[in-house]
Amino acid sequence: MTTFTVKVKWDKTLLNVEVDTAQPAALFKAQLMSLTGVQIERQKVLYKGKQINDDDDLSQLGLKPGAPILLVGSAAEIPKQPTIAPKFLEDLTEQQKRAVGAEINQFGLINLGNTCYFNSVLQSLRAVPEFVGALQKYTEKPFNQQTNQLAKTLFQTIDNLNKADQAVAPFGALAVMKKQYPQFAELQEGRPMQHDAEECYTILLSALNDVSALPLAVEDKTLPTAFPPANIIDQLFKGKLEVRMKNLELETMYKAEAEAASSSSSTDPPQQTEPIQPKTVPTQISIESFDRITCPIERETSFMYQGINMSLNGQLEKRSAELNRNAVHSVEKRIAVLPPILVVQFLRFFWRKKQALETKDSHRVKVMRKVQFPLVFDVYDMCTESLKQQLNPRRDELKAEKDARLEKKKKDLESKLDLDTEDGIQGKEKEKEQDDKKQMIKDLEQSDLKTIDSDEQEKKKKEEEDKKKKEEEQIRLVGPRRPRTGIYELFAIVTHKGSDAEGGHYESW
């Protein structure tokens, strides 16, 4: 028998619904929508703690006549006719279009002939309020006209963009860049050449080293810093890496010597019971600064963290004083001081030597492999043990807050499931229903399903927003403070479209 009646509990209502297990689950949800008014996309249908999805096979779920099913979701309100007639962008005047654009801040920088590399970098730096604030407060130095002009024109461009009611042409900043760095003024077939956004970014940050740092907050003065905050670039973008190196060839040689000594001693009268231990190869520890972490892209690189791990762990060949020649060393890097803003560079471009059948000389090519990146990136596992100890207190607080929210959701669900159903199932069926409820709670706790009714979410929205603002103020993932958690939030991307490394188009998001 494929058709029978099940008991669906929705809020305080108990419904007897006929279900046909030979039909798709989407049809059953459509029945629930017709009975309750809860839209399918807002429904969360649970049976024994497991959610029923649209493409599930109902015959495989073990449904039986009288089976208790939980429906979570609120009925959608009937849409009201708008009091103001909608206006479409096509119907607006040019002045109205500019006003709308300014309201949502959608205006960008005009491409002045293959200058997308500069525009995209500047748009990304514009997203850092502390960087813009440092440019605004910059006082000119009498013997450094290069930084004076660049800082002034960059801030003017960003300020014009913030106040604009149409796209902005960055004439002044580009003119200073091309004057101070003539490579950006090169022409190809009479047109401006395309340049690498990474090269532009590096030169900009290097040129702005004289822009003073912002004052540290009182609580930040006790935190470790990569450098004395003498300039805004070091203050925002630079961190420290602890580098551990070990001579692998020397280690192999010591092991071989120990094995040889052990085997030779075994032919003599036994005088020792333990094998000879090899000499210990010392680990060379050094500290180096960094203003970005690289993400190499190889055949097996599908996620950003894989590429970063590859750049932090590897091998290199260098001079060995013990062997008096070059030898292979293992290299392990760990973050010792976190920068407030973590820059990750995807290594998509590389130089390829001329091949036998190629007409071009050595030229740059682009790796087209797709690499996924997260919106929130946790670098905790890439940190030194001492840095982890500094991050642990705040991370423990965040975990406790998350556990408290989960416990509250669990209690809300328990109170919802424990409502009396006097007109519902009696006797053994009621006992079985209670068992199913307990199983639902247990499964939901394990899977961390969000089962709070959407109406209740609306009531708590303001409270959660206020709490989130306070948390953001404490954590400050972006800014001159040192991150207290090791968790970074994505806020800007510079991308390159096209397969040609010397062409294509850069965009900022």
C-alpha positions in Angstrom: 0.0 0.0 0.0 1.6 3.3 -1.2 -1.2 5.6 0.0 -1.9 6.2 3.6 -2.4 9.0 6.2 0.4 10.6 8.3 0.1 13.1 11.1 1.8 16.4 10.4 2.4 18.8 13.2 2.7 22.5 12.2 3.0 24.9 15.1 0.0 24.1 17.4 -2.0 22.4 14.6 -2.1 18.7 14.0 -3.1 17.7 10.4 -4.0 14.4 8.9 -2.5 14.4 5.5 -2.7 11.7 2.9 0.6 10.8 1.3 1.4 8.7 -1.7 5.0 7.3 -1.4 5.1 6.5 -5.1 5.0 10.2 -5.8 7.9 12.6 -5.4 8.4 14.5 -2.1 7.9 17.8 -3.9 4.2 16.8 -4.4 3.8 16.1 -0.7 5.2 19.5 0.1 2.8 21.0 -2.4 0.0 19.4 -0.4 1.3 20.9 2.8 1.5 24.3 1.1 -2.2 24.1 0.1 -3.2 23.1 3.6 -1.0 25.6 5.6 -0.1 28.4 3.2 3.7 27.8 3.9 5.6 28.2 0.7 7.7 25.2 -0.4 10.9 27.2 -0.3 10.1 28.2 3.3 9.2 24.6 4.4 11.4 22.5 6.6 9.8 19.0 6.8 11.4 16.6 9.3 10.8 12.9 9.9 12.8 11.3 12.7 15.1 14.2 12.9 16.0 14.1 9.2 15.0 16.7 6.7 12.9 15.6 3.7 14.2 17.2 0.5 12.3 17.8 -2.7 14.1 15.0 -4.6 13.9 12.4 -1.8 12.2 9.0 -2.5 9.4 8.8 0.0 9.2 5.0 -0.3 12.8 4.8 1.1 12.1 6.9 4.3 10.2 4.2 6.2 7.0 6.1 6.4 4.1 4.2 8.0 0.4 5.0 8.6 0.1 7.6 11.4 3.8 8.5 11.2 4.5 11.8 13.0 6.0 14.5 10.7 7.1 18.0 11.8 6.6 21.0 9.5 8.5 24.2 10.4 7.8 27.4 8.6 5.5 30.4 8.6 2.7 31.1 6.1 3.5 33.8 3.6 1.6 37.0 3.9 -0.6 37.9 1.0 1.3 40.6 -1.0 -0.1 44.1 -0.8 -0.4 46.3 -3.7 2.4 48.9 -3.6 1.3 52.4 -2.6 3.9 54.0 -4.9 4.0 52.9 -8.5 7.4 51.3 -9.4 9.8 53.3 -11.6 12.2 51.6 -14.0 15.7 52.7 -14.7 14.9 53.0 -18.4 12.2 55.6 -17.6 14.5 57.9 -15.6 16.3 61.0 -16.8 20.1 61.2 -16.9 20.1 63.3 -13.7 17.8 60.8 -11.9 20.0 57.9 -13.1 23.1 59.6 -11.6 21.3 60.2 -8.3 20.3 56.5 -8.1 23.9 55.5 -8.9 25.3 57.8 -6.2 22.8 56.3 -3.6 24.1 52.8 -4.2 27.7 53.9 -4.9 28.0 52.0 -8.1 30.2 54.5 -10.0 33.6 53.4 -10.9 36.8 54.6 -12.5 37.0 55.2 -16.3 39.5 53.0 -18.2 41.9 55.5 -19.8 43.4 53.0 -22.3 44.4 49.7 -20.7 44.5 51.2 -17.2 42.2 48.6 -15.7 45.2 47.2 -13.7 45.5 50.6 -11.9 41.8 51.1 -11.4 41.2 47.7 -9.9 44.1 48.0 -7.4 42.9 51.5 -6.4 39.3 50.3 -5.9 40.5 47.5 -3.6 42.7 49.9 -1.5 39.7 52.3 -1.3 37.8 49.6 0.6 40.3 50.0 3.5 39.1 53.0 5.6 42.3 53.2 7.5 44.4 53.4 4.4 42.2 56.2 3.0 42.3 58.0 6.4 46.1 57.8 6.4 46.3 59.4 2.9 43.9 62.1 4.1 46.0 63.0 7.1 49.3 62.8 5.2 51.5 65.9 5.6 54.0 66.6 2.8 57.6 65.9 3.4 60.1 68.6 2.1 62.5 66.1 0.6 60.1 63.5 -0.8 58.1 65.0 -3.6 57.5 61.5 -5.1 55.4 60.4 -2.1 53.9 63.8 -1.7 52.4 63.9 -5.2 51.3 60.2 -5.2 49.6 60.4 -1.8 47.8 63.6 -2.7 46.5 62.5 -6.1 45.5 59.0 -4.9 43.4 60.6 -2.1 41.9 63.1 -4.4 40.8 60.3 -6.8 39.3 58.3 -4.0 37.6 61.3 -2.5 36.1 62.3 -5.9 34.9 58.7 -6.3 33.1 58.8 -3.0 31.3 62.0 -3.8 30.7 61.4 -7.5 27.4 61.2 -9.3 29.0 59.6 -12.3 32.1 57.6 -13.3 35.5 59.3 -12.4 38.5 59.6 -14.7 41.7 59.2 -12.6 43.8 61.6 -14.7 45.9 63.1 -11.9 46.9 59.8 -10.2 47.7 58.1 -13.4 49.8 61.0 -14.6 51.9 60.9 -11.4 52.3 57.1 -11.7 53.5 57.3 -15.3 55.9 60.1 -14.5 57.4 58.5 -11.5 57.4 55.0 -13.0 58.0 55.3 -16.8 57.2 51.6 -17.5 53.5 52.4 -17.0 53.8 54.9 -19.9 55.1 52.4 -22.4 53.2 52.1 -25.7 52.6 49.1 -27.9 51.5 49.8 -31.5 50.7 53.3 -30.5 48.4 52.3 -27.6 49.1 52.1 -23.9 50.3 48.7 -22.8 48.5 46.3 -20.5 50.4 45.8 -17.2 50.3 43.4 -14.2 48.0 44.5 -11.4 50.3 42.8 -8.9 53.2 44.9 -10.2 51.2 48.1 -9.8 50.0 47.1 -6.3 53.6 46.4 -5.2 55.0 49.7 -6.5 52.1 51.7 -5.0 52.7 50.2 -1.5 56.4 50.6 -1.8 56.0 54.3 -2.9 53.7 55.0 0.1 56.2 53.9 2.8 56.5 57.4 4.1 52.8 57.8 4.8 52.6 57.8 8.6 50.8 55.1 10.6 47.6 55.7 12.5 47.7 55.8 16.3 47.2 52.5 18.0 44.3 51.9 20.4 45.2 51.4 24.0 44.4 47.7 23.9 46.5 47.2 20.7 49.7 48.4 22.3 50.2 45.2 24.2 49.8 43.0 21.1 52.8 41.8 19.0 53.5 43.8 15.9 55.5 42.8 12.8 57.3 46.2 12.8 57.2 49.4 14.8 54.2 51.1 13.2 56.2 53.8 11.4 54.1 53.8 8.3 50.6 52.8 7.3 51.8 50.1 4.9 53.7 48.1 7.6 50.9 48.8 10.0 48.1 47.3 7.8 49.7 44.8 5.5 52.9 43.3 7.0 53.3 40.3 9.3 56.1 37.9 10.4 56.9 34.3 9.4 58.9 31.9 11.5 61.0 29.9 9.0 62.4 26.5 10.1 65.0 24.8 7.8 66.7 21.5 8.1 69.5 19.9 6.0 67.9 16.7 4.6 71.0 15.4 2.9 73.0 15.8 6.1 70.2 14.0 8.0 70.3 11.1 5.5 74.1 10.9 5.9 73.9 10.8 9.7 71.4 8.0 9.5 73.5 6.0 7.1 76.5 6.4 9.4 74.5 5.3 12.4 73.2 2.2 10.6 76.7 1.3 9.4 78.1 1.7 12.9 75.3 -0.5 14.3 75.8 -3.2 11.8 79.6 -3.2 12.3 79.2 -3.4 16.1 76.8 -6.4 15.7 79.8 -8.6 14.4 81.8 -7.9 17.6 80.9 -9.5 21.0 77.6 -7.9 22.1 78.4 -5.1 24.4 75.4 -2.8 23.8 71.7 -3.5 23.7 70.5 -0.4 21.9 71.2 0.6 18.3 73.4 3.6 17.7 71.4 6.8 17.4 72.2 9.1 14.5 73.5 12.6 15.1 70.9 15.3 15.4 70.7 17.8 12.5 70.1 21.3 13.9 67.1 23.2 12.8 67.8 26.7 11.6 65.2 29.1 12.8 64.8 32.6 11.3 62.1 35.3 11.2 61.2 37.1 8.0 58.6 39.7 7.1 55.8 39.3 4.5 53.2 41.5 3.0 51.3 38.7 1.2 50.9 35.0 1.1 51.3 33.3 -2.2 49.0 30.5 -3.6 50.8 28.5 -6.2 48.5 26.7 -8.7 49.5 23.2 -9.6 47.6 20.3 -11.1 46.3 19.2 -7.7 45.4 22.7 -6.5 41.6 23.0 -6.3 41.2 25.1 -3.1 43.1 28.2 -1.9 44.3 26.6 1.3 46.0 23.8 -0.7 48.1 26.3 -2.6 49.0 28.3 0.6 50.1 25.1 2.4 52.2 24.4 -0.6 53.9 27.8 -0.3 54.5 27.3 3.4 56.0 23.9 3.2 58.6 22.7 0.7 62.3 22.2 -0.1 65.1 24.4 -1.4 68.7 23.9 -2.3 71.3 26.1 -0.5 74.9 26.0 0.7 75.7 23.6 3.5 78.7 24.5 5.7 78.8 20.9 7.0 78.9 19.3 3.5 80.8 22.2 1.9 78.4 22.1 -1.1 74.8 22.8 -2.0 72.3 20.5 -0.3 68.5 20.1 -0.2 66.9 21.6 2.9 63.3 21.2 4.1 61.5 24.5 4.7 58.5 25.0 7.0 57.0 28.4 7.5 54.5 29.4 10.1 52.8 32.8 10.8 54.4 34.4 13.9 52.6 37.8 13.7 49.3 38.3 11.8 48.8 41.3 9.6 45.6 43.2 10.1 44.9 42.7 6.3 46.0 39.4 4.8 46.7 39.6 1.1 46.7 36.3 -0.9 48.3 36.3 -4.3 47.2 33.6 -6.7 50.3 32.8 -8.9 48.5 32.5 -12.2 51.2 34.0 -14.4 54.6 32.5 -15.1 57.4 32.7 -17.7 57.7 29.9 -20.2 60.9 29.4 -22.2 60.7 29.3 -26.0 59.9 25.8 -27.3 61.2 24.3 -30.5 57.9 24.8 -32.4 57.1 28.2 -31.0 57.6 31.4 -32.8 57.6 33.6 -29.7 60.6 34.2 -27.4 60.2 33.5 -23.7 56.8 34.9 -22.7 54.3 34.9 -19.8 51.4 32.4 -19.8 48.4 32.1 -17.5 47.2 29.1 -15.5 43.5 28.8 -16.2 42.8 26.2 -13.5 39.7 27.0 -11.3 40.7 27.5 -7.6 38.0 27.9 -5.0 38.4 30.5 -2.2 36.3 31.0 1.0 34.5 34.2 2.1 35.9 33.6 5.6 39.5 32.2 6.0 40.9 30.8 9.2 44.7 30.7 9.4 44.9 29.2 12.9 46.5 26.0 11.7 49.2 28.0 9.8 50.3 29.9 13.0 53.1 29.1 15.4 52.3 27.5 18.7 53.1 30.8 20.6 50.7 32.7 18.3 48.0 30.1 18.8 48.2 30.6 22.5 47.5 34.3 22.0 44.5 33.6 19.8 43.0 30.9 21.9 41.2 33.1 24.5 39.1 35.0 21.9 38.5 31.9 19.9 37.2 30.1 23.0 34.8 33.0 23.6 33.5 32.8 20.1 33.0 29.0 20.5 31.2 29.5 23.8 28.9 32.1 22.1 28.2 29.7 19.2 27.4 26.8 21.6 25.1 29.1 23.6 23.2 30.0 20.4 22.9 26.3 19.5 21.7 25.4 22.9 19.0 28.1 22.7 17.9 26.8 19.4 17.6 23.4 20.9 15.5 24.6 23.8 13.3 26.6 21.4 12.7 23.4 19.4 12.1 21.4 22.6 9.4 23.9 23.7 7.8 23.7 20.3 7.7 19.9 20.2 6.5 19.6 23.8 3.2 21.5 23.2 0.2 19.5 24.2 -1.7 17.6 21.5 -4.9 16.7 23.3 -6.8 16.0 20.1 -3.8 14.1 18.7 -2.5 10.6 19.2 -3.4 8.6 22.3 -2.0 5.6 24.1 0.9 3.9 22.3 0.8 6.2 19.4 1.3 9.2 21.7 4.2 7.4 23.4 5.7 6.7 20.0 5.3 10.3 19.0 7.2 11.4 22.1 10.0 9.0 21.2 10.1 10.4 17.7 10.3 14.0 19.1 13.3 13.1 21.3 15.0 11.5 18.3 14.3 14.6 16.3 16.0 16.8 19.0 19.0 14.5 19.2 19.5 14.5 15.4 19.0 18.2 15.1 21.6 18.8 17.8 24.1 16.7 16.0 23.5 18.2 12.6 23.1 21.8 13.8 19.9 22.3 11.8 18.4 25.8 12.1 14.9 25.1 12.9 13.7 28.4 14.5 10.5 29.6 12.9 11.0 32.4 10.5 8.6 34.7 12.4 10.7 34.2 15.6 13.8 35.0 13.5 12.3 38.3 12.5 11.7 39.2 16.1 15.3 38.4 17.0 16.8 40.1 13.9 17.4 43.5 15.5 18.9 41.9 18.7 21.3 39.8 16.6 22.3 42.7 14.4 23.2 44.8 17.5 25.2 41.9 18.9 27.0 41.4 15.6 28.0 45.1 15.5 29.5 44.7 19.0 31.4 41.6 17.9 32.7 43.3 14.8 33.9 46.2 16.9 35.7 43.8 19.1 37.2 41.6 16.4 37.9 44.2 13.8 39.0 41.8 11.0 40.0 44.7 8.8 41.9 47.6 10.4 45.0 48.6 12.2 44.3 46.3 15.1 45.8 42.8 15.2 43.3 40.0 14.5 42.5 38.3 17.8 41.1 35.2 16.2 43.1 34.3 13.1 39.9 34.6 11.1 39.8 36.8 8.1 36.8 38.1 6.2 37.0 38.6 2.4 36.3 42.2 1.4 38.1 42.8 -1.9 39.2 40.9 -5.0 41.2 41.8 -8.0 40.5 39.4 -10.9 41.9 39.0 -14.4 39.7 38.0 -17.4 41.1 36.4 -20.4 43.7 33.8 -21.3 46.4 36.2 -22.5 48.8 37.3 -19.7 49.8 40.4 -21.7 46.2 41.4 -22.4 42.8 40.6 -20.9 41.0 42.8 -18.4 41.3 43.5 -14.7 38.3 44.0 -12.4 37.9 44.8 -8.7 35.1 43.3 -6.6 
